[in-house]
């Protein structure tokens, strides 16, 4: 039992709650309740917590639960030897104990190869830097980014995903399934990088098909560039409507109502993008530009997520089938940074297999890359796009130099793809 004395500081109705997963732990360790309990005690001591009691139980045929009663609140470990993993819950009131240090130490004590943690600030009285609520966003294997949420404007489960709109350091921001999708401060840079290069490479810009893009910014950019018909397809009705209601960018509620009613150049279709393309090809519909704007980090087509197959080669070919002559297809393609560029490499190979001409745009203002393809050969796609910059009366983040630079994939990717 720890000998750390209880804090004499006045109690405050505030604390930090860490929800964590330990992975890659030896099953023999997780199956030994005493070993798990001892490891938790040492971790709590390291984190400055005051242990009042510890209870451990071993299940048959396997599994262990350890609960620690703390002067600051509680801690628990639920171990699953068959999965070499454990769920960990540590909540401490006040400022004396550090629950994040407890979790990190416990991971080392039990020999975990990976520790995933989410931290929630609870109550009031913590320093402003601790914020109110946080989102722990996955970036790559072993890497995560934590967002402080200053105010949650709306949070709920739509038919297709968990959605949240909150105020962050980057203004009002959209999160879906725990991942940042857009923020007030950076969304225009993101959407210009996605939408402007394809709208420059296409020979005509009368008709645009947008798949995804719940916020509606891409539709607005297309209209600003002269498109007279924009078909916007999104499977998540509630997400689109919540975005119009809560986000200070993209559709306003009145604009969305007009699009839903078919008034004006934008027409809103609540449908599965895959089936929409199948039906459109059967009808003989054609577009000058097809833009696929899905969750930031493309997943593999074997992922069970509804949108996963929209990143595959078959979907790219479906998009190509509905192009007018001189038309283009663009997709979010991943991230160009060295530690998370595997998706961009796969998407580059798929575009090269489907399209005769491919124009990359690796944003120098954001962390994402995009690919635009034409089925016909073009000698210099970047030069052609640059020659048409006057299609956009105003741009905030793209000019001729940005297009030239963005058209060159990073060295590691060029070497791997070739």
SULWOUR-V337578 format. One record per pair of residues at least 12 apart in sequence whose C-alpha atoms are under 7 Angstrom apart, sorted by the first residue. I is the first residue (numbers start at 1). J is the second residue. D is the distance in Angstrom with one decimal. If there is no record, write none. Layout:
{{I | J | D} {I | J | D}}
This chain:
{{1 | 51 | 7.0} {2 | 45 | 6.7} {2 | 50 | 7.0} {2 | 51 | 6.1} {4 | 50 | 5.9} {5 | 50 | 6.8} {6 | 50 | 6.1} {6 | 71 | 6.8} {11 | 94 | 6.4} {12 | 94 | 5.8} {12 | 125 | 6.5} {13 | 123 | 5.5} {13 | 124 | 5.9} {13 | 125 | 6.9} {14 | 93 | 5.6} {14 | 94 | 5.8} {14 | 122 | 5.4} {14 | 123 | 4.1} {14 | 124 | 4.9} {14 | 125 | 5.8} {14 | 126 | 6.3} {15 | 92 | 5.5} {15 | 93 | 4.0} {15 | 94 | 5.3} {15 | 121 | 6.0} {15 | 122 | 5.2} {15 | 123 | 6.4} {16 | 91 | 5.8} {16 | 92 | 5.8} {16 | 93 | 6.7} {16 | 99 | 6.9} {16 | 119 | 6.7} {16 | 120 | 5.8} {16 | 121 | 4.6} {16 | 122 | 5.9} {17 | 90 | 5.8} {17 | 91 | 4.3} {17 | 92 | 6.6} {17 | 119 | 5.7} {17 | 120 | 5.1} {17 | 121 | 6.3} {18 | 89 | 5.9} {18 | 90 | 5.2} {18 | 91 | 6.2} {18 | 99 | 6.4} {18 | 100 | 6.5} {18 | 117 | 6.5} {18 | 118 | 5.7} {18 | 119 | 4.5} {18 | 120 | 6.4} {19 | 88 | 6.0} {19 | 89 | 4.9} {19 | 90 | 6.8} {19 | 117 | 5.6} {19 | 118 | 5.2} {19 | 119 | 6.5} {20 | 87 | 5.9} {20 | 88 | 5.0} {20 | 89 | 6.4} {20 | 115 | 6.9} {20 | 116 | 5.4} {20 | 117 | 4.1} {20 | 118 | 6.2} {21 | 86 | 5.7} {21 | 87 | 4.7} {21 | 88 | 6.0} {21 | 115 | 5.8} {21 | 116 | 5.1} {21 | 117 | 6.5} {22 | 85 | 5.3} {22 | 86 | 5.1} {22 | 87 | 6.5} {22 | 107 | 6.4} {22 | 112 | 5.8} {22 | 114 | 5.9} {22 | 115 | 4.8} {22 | 116 | 6.6} {23 | 84 | 6.1} {23 | 85 | 4.4} {23 | 86 | 6.8} {23 | 112 | 5.5} {23 | 113 | 6.0} {23 | 114 | 5.1} {23 | 115 | 6.4} {24 | 84 | 5.3} {24 | 85 | 6.2} {24 | 112 | 5.1} {24 | 113 | 4.9} {24 | 114 | 6.4} {25 | 84 | 4.8} {25 | 85 | 5.9} {25 | 110 | 6.6} {25 | 111 | 5.7} {25 | 112 | 4.7} {25 | 113 | 6.8} {26 | 84 | 5.9} {27 | 81 | 4.2} {27 | 82 | 6.6} {27 | 84 | 5.3} {29 | 110 | 6.9} {30 | 64 | 6.8} {30 | 79 | 5.7} {30 | 80 | 6.7} {30 | 81 | 5.3} {31 | 62 | 6.3} {31 | 63 | 5.8} {31 | 64 | 6.1} {31 | 81 | 5.9} {33 | 56 | 6.1} {33 | 57 | 6.4} {33 | 58 | 5.9} {33 | 64 | 5.7} {37 | 56 | 6.7} {37 | 66 | 6.1} {39 | 106 | 6.2} {39 | 109 | 5.5} {39 | 110 | 6.6} {40 | 106 | 6.0} {43 | 102 | 4.9} {43 | 105 | 5.1} {43 | 106 | 5.1} {44 | 102 | 5.4} {46 | 102 | 6.6} {47 | 97 | 5.6} {47 | 98 | 5.0} {47 | 99 | 6.4} {47 | 101 | 5.3} {47 | 102 | 4.8} {48 | 96 | 6.5} {48 | 97 | 4.6} {48 | 98 | 6.5} {49 | 70 | 6.8} {49 | 72 | 6.8} {49 | 97 | 4.9} {50 | 70 | 5.5} {50 | 71 | 5.3} {50 | 72 | 6.8} {51 | 68 | 6.8} {51 | 69 | 6.2} {51 | 70 | 4.6} {51 | 71 | 6.5} {52 | 69 | 5.5} {52 | 70 | 5.3} {52 | 71 | 6.4} {53 | 68 | 5.8} {53 | 69 | 5.2} {54 | 67 | 5.7} {54 | 68 | 4.4} {54 | 69 | 6.3} {55 | 67 | 5.2} {55 | 68 | 6.4} {62 | 81 | 6.8} {63 | 79 | 5.5} {63 | 80 | 5.1} {63 | 81 | 6.1} {64 | 78 | 6.0} {64 | 79 | 5.0} {65 | 77 | 5.6} {65 | 78 | 4.6} {65 | 79 | 6.2} {66 | 78 | 6.7} {72 | 92 | 4.8} {72 | 93 | 5.0} {73 | 91 | 5.9} {73 | 92 | 5.2} {73 | 93 | 6.4} {74 | 90 | 6.1} {74 | 91 | 5.7} {74 | 92 | 6.8} {75 | 89 | 5.5} {75 | 90 | 4.3} {75 | 91 | 6.3} {76 | 88 | 5.7} {76 | 89 | 5.2} {76 | 90 | 6.5} {77 | 89 | 6.6} {114 | 142 | 7.0} {118 | 136 | 5.3} {119 | 134 | 6.3} {120 | 133 | 5.2} {120 | 134 | 5.6} {121 | 133 | 5.4} {131 | 148 | 5.8} {131 | 149 | 6.5} {131 | 150 | 5.9} {132 | 149 | 6.1} {132 | 150 | 5.8} {133 | 148 | 6.2} {133 | 149 | 5.1} {134 | 146 | 6.6} {134 | 147 | 5.4} {134 | 148 | 4.6} {134 | 149 | 5.3} {135 | 147 | 5.0} {135 | 148 | 6.7} {135 | 178 | 6.5} {137 | 178 | 5.9} {137 | 179 | 5.3} {140 | 340 | 6.0} {148 | 168 | 6.1} {149 | 166 | 6.2} {149 | 167 | 5.9} {149 | 168 | 5.1} {150 | 167 | 5.4} {150 | 168 | 5.6} {151 | 166 | 5.5} {151 | 167 | 5.1} {152 | 165 | 6.2} {152 | 166 | 4.2} {152 | 167 | 6.4} {153 | 165 | 5.5} {153 | 166 | 5.1} {154 | 166 | 6.9} {158 | 238 | 6.2} {158 | 239 | 6.8} {160 | 236 | 6.4} {161 | 176 | 6.5} {161 | 177 | 5.9} {162 | 176 | 5.6} {162 | 177 | 4.8} {163 | 175 | 5.8} {163 | 176 | 4.5} {163 | 177 | 6.4} {164 | 176 | 6.4} {170 | 183 | 6.0} {170 | 184 | 6.1} {170 | 185 | 5.1} {171 | 183 | 6.3} {171 | 184 | 5.0} {171 | 185 | 6.0} {172 | 184 | 5.3} {172 | 247 | 6.6} {181 | 295 | 6.5} {181 | 296 | 6.1} {189 | 365 | 6.8} {189 | 397 | 5.9} {190 | 366 | 6.5} {191 | 217 | 6.8} {191 | 218 | 6.3} {193 | 363 | 6.2} {194 | 332 | 6.8} {194 | 370 | 6.1} {195 | 218 | 6.3} {197 | 385 | 6.6} {198 | 289 | 6.9} {198 | 328 | 6.3} {198 | 330 | 6.1} {198 | 372 | 5.8} {199 | 289 | 6.7} {200 | 385 | 4.7} {200 | 388 | 5.7} {200 | 389 | 6.7} {201 | 381 | 6.8} {201 | 384 | 6.5} {201 | 385 | 4.8} {202 | 288 | 6.5} {202 | 289 | 6.7} {202 | 326 | 5.8} {202 | 327 | 5.1} {202 | 328 | 5.6} {203 | 326 | 5.1} {203 | 327 | 6.5} {204 | 288 | 6.0} {205 | 226 | 6.7} {205 | 227 | 5.4} {205 | 288 | 5.8} {206 | 226 | 6.9} {206 | 227 | 4.4} {206 | 228 | 5.3} {206 | 229 | 6.4} {206 | 288 | 6.6} {207 | 227 | 5.7} {207 | 228 | 6.3} {207 | 229 | 4.8} {207 | 230 | 5.8} {207 | 287 | 5.1} {207 | 288 | 5.4} {207 | 289 | 6.7} {208 | 227 | 6.8} {208 | 229 | 6.4} {208 | 230 | 4.8} {208 | 231 | 6.3} {208 | 287 | 5.6} {208 | 288 | 5.9} {208 | 289 | 4.8} {208 | 290 | 5.9} {209 | 230 | 5.8} {209 | 231 | 4.8} {209 | 232 | 6.0} {209 | 287 | 6.4} {209 | 289 | 6.2} {209 | 290 | 4.7} {209 | 291 | 6.2} {210 | 231 | 6.2} {210 | 232 | 4.7} {210 | 233 | 6.1} {210 | 290 | 6.0} {210 | 291 | 4.9} {210 | 292 | 6.0} {211 | 232 | 6.2} {211 | 233 | 4.9} {211 | 234 | 6.1} {211 | 273 | 6.1} {211 | 291 | 6.2} {211 | 292 | 4.8} {211 | 293 | 6.0} {212 | 233 | 6.1} {212 | 234 | 4.8} {212 | 292 | 6.3} {212 | 293 | 4.9} {212 | 294 | 5.3} {213 | 293 | 5.0} {213 | 294 | 6.5} {214 | 234 | 6.7} {214 | 239 | 6.6} {214 | 240 | 4.8} {214 | 243 | 6.9} {215 | 240 | 6.3} {215 | 243 | 5.6} {215 | 244 | 6.8} {215 | 250 | 5.0} {215 | 251 | 6.4} {216 | 250 | 4.7} {216 | 251 | 5.3} {217 | 250 | 4.4} {217 | 251 | 6.9} {219 | 266 | 7.0} {225 | 391 | 5.7} {225 | 392 | 5.3} {228 | 265 | 5.3} {229 | 265 | 4.7} {229 | 266 | 6.1} {230 | 265 | 5.9} {230 | 266 | 4.6} {230 | 267 | 6.2} {231 | 266 | 6.0} {231 | 267 | 5.0} {231 | 268 | 6.2} {232 | 267 | 6.0} {232 | 268 | 4.9} {232 | 269 | 5.9} {233 | 268 | 6.2} {233 | 269 | 4.7} {233 | 270 | 5.8} {233 | 271 | 6.1} {233 | 273 | 6.3} {234 | 269 | 6.5} {234 | 270 | 5.1} {234 | 271 | 5.8} {234 | 272 | 6.7} {234 | 273 | 6.9} {235 | 270 | 5.1} {235 | 271 | 4.6} {235 | 272 | 5.0} {236 | 270 | 6.8} {237 | 270 | 6.0} {244 | 256 | 6.9} {274 | 310 | 6.9} {277 | 318 | 6.5} {277 | 319 | 6.9} {281 | 321 | 6.7} {281 | 322 | 5.8} {285 | 322 | 6.2} {286 | 322 | 4.7} {286 | 323 | 5.2} {286 | 324 | 5.3} {287 | 322 | 6.3} {287 | 323 | 5.1} {287 | 324 | 5.4} {287 | 327 | 7.0} {288 | 323 | 5.8} {288 | 324 | 5.3} {288 | 327 | 4.4} {288 | 328 | 6.5} {289 | 327 | 5.6} {289 | 328 | 5.0} {289 | 329 | 6.0} {290 | 319 | 6.9} {290 | 328 | 6.3} {290 | 329 | 4.7} {290 | 330 | 6.2} {291 | 329 | 5.9} {291 | 330 | 4.8} {291 | 331 | 5.9} {292 | 330 | 6.1} {292 | 331 | 4.7} {292 | 332 | 6.7} {293 | 331 | 6.3} {293 | 332 | 6.0} {297 | 334 | 5.6} {298 | 311 | 6.8} {298 | 333 | 6.6} {298 | 334 | 6.0} {298 | 343 | 6.8} {313 | 350 | 5.6} {317 | 354 | 6.5} {327 | 374 | 6.4} {328 | 372 | 6.5} {328 | 373 | 5.4} {328 | 374 | 4.9} {329 | 372 | 5.5} {329 | 373 | 5.3} {329 | 374 | 6.8} {330 | 370 | 7.0} {330 | 371 | 5.5} {330 | 372 | 4.2} {330 | 373 | 6.4} {331 | 370 | 5.8} {331 | 371 | 5.7} {331 | 372 | 6.8} {332 | 369 | 6.5} {332 | 370 | 4.7} {332 | 371 | 6.8} {333 | 347 | 5.9} {333 | 369 | 5.6} {333 | 370 | 4.9} {333 | 371 | 6.3} {334 | 368 | 5.8} {334 | 369 | 5.6} {335 | 367 | 6.0} {335 | 368 | 4.5} {335 | 369 | 5.4} {336 | 362 | 6.7} {336 | 368 | 6.5} {336 | 369 | 6.2} {336 | 410 | 6.6} {345 | 413 | 6.2} {345 | 417 | 6.6} {349 | 417 | 6.8} {351 | 373 | 6.6} {355 | 373 | 5.4} {355 | 374 | 5.4} {355 | 375 | 4.6} {356 | 374 | 6.2} {356 | 375 | 5.1} {356 | 376 | 5.5} {356 | 377 | 5.1} {357 | 373 | 5.6} {357 | 374 | 5.1} {357 | 375 | 6.5} {357 | 376 | 6.5} {357 | 377 | 5.2} {357 | 378 | 5.8} {358 | 371 | 6.7} {358 | 372 | 5.6} {358 | 373 | 4.4} {358 | 374 | 6.5} {359 | 371 | 5.8} {359 | 372 | 5.0} {359 | 373 | 6.3} {359 | 381 | 5.9} {359 | 382 | 6.6} {359 | 407 | 6.1} {360 | 372 | 6.3} {360 | 406 | 6.6} {360 | 407 | 4.7} {360 | 408 | 6.8} {360 | 409 | 6.9} {361 | 403 | 6.9} {361 | 406 | 4.4} {361 | 407 | 5.0} {362 | 406 | 4.5} {362 | 407 | 6.7} {362 | 409 | 6.9} {363 | 406 | 5.9} {382 | 403 | 6.6} {382 | 404 | 6.2} {382 | 407 | 6.5} {386 | 400 | 5.5} {386 | 403 | 7.0}}
